[in-house]
């Protein structure tokens, strides 16, 4: 009787261990995650103000506020540093930033606004809103998240990258 009970207990214990260690739970599973973990990032006062002004504008139109998404801000920061390094505003390598966010953040759609030379959040947001294409990006109702990066050159003039996502 002890032998049967011991064997049964061993089988149950082995079954529980095998079920609890399935591929979906071990962190190696290659399927899409149901929840994307964001990274930690610090924002400057001008970046916080841009977030506020963009969301204030969207809310005034009855649109949802956008969540600040650090993974998108990291992609934006990489591009802002690139623009600073080459000394010009561009959307160079946007395809790579978009691909990175589609793969790592489960983004469905990615868009980007860039700018240079503005000394305030209000100045850059107003300029984007006066541009038909930039305004359309800001006002796109399908976007849920965005990232922001601002970096000044040696003369104190700012480069800006704002990345928008639908997730």
C-alpha positions in Angstrom: 0.0 0.0 0.0 2.9 2.4 0.9 4.4 1.6 -2.5 1.3 2.5 -4.4 0.8 5.7 -2.4 4.4 6.7 -2.9 4.2 6.1 -6.7 0.9 8.0 -6.9 2.4 10.9 -5.0 5.4 10.9 -7.2 3.3 10.9 -10.4 1.2 13.8 -9.1 4.3 15.8 -8.1 5.9 15.2 -11.5 2.7 16.1 -13.3 2.4 19.4 -11.4 6.1 20.2 -12.1 5.7 19.6 -15.8 2.6 21.6 -16.1 3.9 24.6 -14.1 7.1 24.7 -16.3 5.4 24.9 -19.6 7.1 26.9 -22.4 4.6 29.7 -22.2 5.6 30.4 -18.6 9.4 30.1 -18.7 10.2 33.5 -20.4 11.5 31.8 -23.5 8.3 31.4 -25.4 8.6 33.0 -28.8 4.9 34.0 -29.1 3.7 37.5 -28.6 3.4 38.7 -25.0 0.1 39.8 -23.8 1.6 42.7 -21.9 4.6 44.6 -23.0 6.9 45.8 -20.1 8.0 49.4 -20.5 11.5 50.6 -19.6 12.4 53.3 -17.1 13.3 56.7 -18.5 13.6 60.3 -17.2 12.1 63.3 -19.0 13.1 67.0 -19.1 10.7 69.8 -18.1 10.2 70.7 -21.8 9.4 67.1 -22.7 6.8 66.9 -19.9 5.3 70.2 -21.2 5.1 68.8 -24.8 3.3 65.7 -23.5 0.9 68.0 -21.6 0.2 70.3 -24.6 -0.3 67.5 -27.1 -2.8 65.8 -24.8 -4.5 69.1 -24.0 -5.0 69.7 -27.7 -6.3 66.2 -28.3 -8.7 66.4 -25.3 -10.0 69.7 -26.6 -11.1 67.8 -29.8 -12.7 65.0 -27.7 -9.8 62.6 -28.5 -8.2 60.3 -26.0 -5.0 61.4 -24.2 -1.9 59.6 -25.2 0.1 57.6 -22.7 3.8 58.4 -22.5 5.5 55.2 -23.6 9.2 55.0 -22.6 10.2 52.5 -25.3 9.0 55.0 -27.9 10.9 57.8 -26.1 14.0 55.7 -26.2 13.6 55.4 -30.0 12.9 59.1 -30.2 16.0 59.9 -28.2 18.2 57.8 -30.5 16.9 59.8 -33.5 17.2 63.2 -31.7 20.9 62.4 -30.9 21.4 61.4 -34.6 19.9 64.7 -35.8 22.1 66.6 -33.4 25.1 64.7 -34.6 24.5 65.3 -38.3 23.2 68.8 -37.8 19.9 68.5 -39.6 16.3 67.6 -39.1 15.2 64.4 -40.8 13.2 61.3 -40.7 16.3 59.2 -41.6 16.0 55.6 -40.5 12.3 55.9 -39.5 11.6 52.5 -40.9 14.0 51.0 -38.4 12.4 52.9 -35.5 9.0 51.8 -36.6 10.1 48.2 -37.0 11.7 48.2 -33.5 8.4 49.4 -32.0 6.2 47.0 -34.0 8.4 44.1 -32.8 9.2 45.1 -29.2 6.0 47.0 -28.3 3.3 45.3 -30.3 2.7 48.6 -32.1 0.3 48.4 -35.1 1.0 51.8 -36.5 3.9 54.2 -35.9 4.3 57.8 -36.9 6.8 60.6 -36.2 7.0 64.4 -35.9 10.4 66.1 -35.8 11.4 69.7 -35.4 14.4 72.0 -34.8 15.1 75.4 -33.3 12.2 76.0 -30.9 13.1 77.2 -27.4 9.8 76.2 -25.8 7.3 73.3 -25.8 4.6 75.8 -26.8 6.6 76.9 -29.8 7.2 73.5 -31.2 3.7 72.2 -30.5 2.1 75.3 -32.1 4.4 74.8 -35.2 3.4 71.2 -35.5 -0.3 72.2 -35.2 0.2 74.8 -38.0 1.6 72.1 -40.3 -1.2 70.0 -42.0 0.8 66.7 -41.8 2.1 67.2 -38.3 -1.3 68.2 -37.1 -2.9 65.1 -38.7 -0.4 62.9 -36.8 -1.2 64.6 -33.5 -4.9 64.4 -34.1 -5.0 60.8 -35.3 -7.7 59.2 -33.2 -6.2 55.7 -33.4 -3.0 56.6 -31.6 -2.8 55.4 -28.0 0.8 56.2 -26.9 3.7 58.4 -27.7 7.3 59.0 -27.0 9.2 62.3 -26.8 12.8 63.4 -26.9 14.4 66.9 -27.0 18.1 67.6 -27.1 19.9 71.0 -27.5 22.9 71.6 -29.6 26.0 73.6 -28.5 24.1 76.9 -29.3 21.1 75.9 -27.1 18.8 75.2 -30.1 16.6 72.2 -29.6 16.0 69.1 -31.8 12.7 67.3 -31.2 11.4 63.8 -32.0 7.9 62.8 -31.2 6.9 59.2 -32.0 3.2 58.2 -32.0 1.9 54.6 -31.7 -1.3 52.7 -32.0 -1.1 49.6 -29.8 
